[in-house]
Amino acid sequence: MVTDDAAKCFGELGHVHRLEAYRLLVKAAPDGLTVGEIQEHLGVPKSTFSHHLDRLAQAGLITQHREGRSIRCVADTARMDALLGYITNECCTGVTVSREAVLLG
């Protein structure tokens, strides 16, 4: 994952309703939930909620597909793994800081 993609994903997860919905969909993976089921779990009004799901889909964090009259949302776990990897893949590898930078603080 490149920095621009990671920033977009984190930006979309920066809203409480989107973060809650995404966490719920991660729990429900791999089957996902319908929009109505998500709303029922979270108690979010329908009038504003589809906008939040669209933003998660545009960031590639979820996929949506129609099932009859319902729309099913599924967390893209590969994208989630890539996002987590972006943050953790260099964990504890150290950072070289010049003595001059430390003194200038």
N, C-alpha and C positions, 0 to 999 in steps of 0.2 A: 504494500500500500504506500502511496506517495503522500507527502505532507498535505497537499491540497485536499485529497480525498478524506484523510483523517480529520482535518479541520472541519470539513462539511458535515461529516458524521457526528463529531462532537458538538458542533453547533446545533444540529437538529435535536440531539439528545439533551440540550441545555434548557428545554422547557419541561416543566413538571409533568404535564399530561403526556407528552411524547415519551419521556423517560419511563413513566409508569406503564404505558401501553407497551413499550418495547420490552421491558422486564417481564411483563405478563406473557408476551408472545414468545420470549425465550423459554419461559417455563412450559409453555404449551407446545414447544417444538417436538417433533417435526410436523405435527398436524395443523397447528395454528388454531385460530378462532375466527368466527365471523365478526363483523363489525358490531352487530347487536350483542354478541357475547362479551366482547371487550367492554362495551359501554355498560353492560350489566355489572361486570366485575368492578369497574372503576367509578361508576356513577357520574360519567361525564355527559353533558347535554349533546344530543345528536347534531344540533345546529352548528356547533364549532368543531366537532370531533373529526369529521371526515377530512378537514383541512390538515389536522395534525397527522393523520395517517398518510395523507398524500405527501407530506414533507418527509416522513420516514421512508416512503417508497422512492422518492426522488433522490434521497441520499443512498439508496441501495441497501438500506438496513432491513427492509421487509419487501416481500412480494405480495401482490394482491391478484386474486382471480375470482371470477364470478362463478357461483354455484346456484343456478336457478335465479331466485330473486335476492340472494344474499351475496355478499362479497367476503371471501375468506382471506385473512391476512396471515402470513407465515414469516417468522423471523428468518433472515438469511444468515444461518449460523457460520457459513464460510466467511462472509463479510465481517461478522462479529469476531471470529478468530483472527482475521487479518488486522482488524482494528486493535485488538488486544496485543497482537504480536508487534504492531507498530510501536506501542508503548513499552512493551517488556523485552523486546529482542536484544536490547543492549544493556539490560539491567546489570548493575554491578560490574561493568567493564572498565570503569574508571574514566576520569576526565583529566586531561593534562592542562594545568593552569600555570601560566608563566609567573615567576616571582614578581615581576613588575606589575602585573595585573592585580595580584593580591595586595601589594603595597598601595596601589592607587585606589583599591576597593571601590 
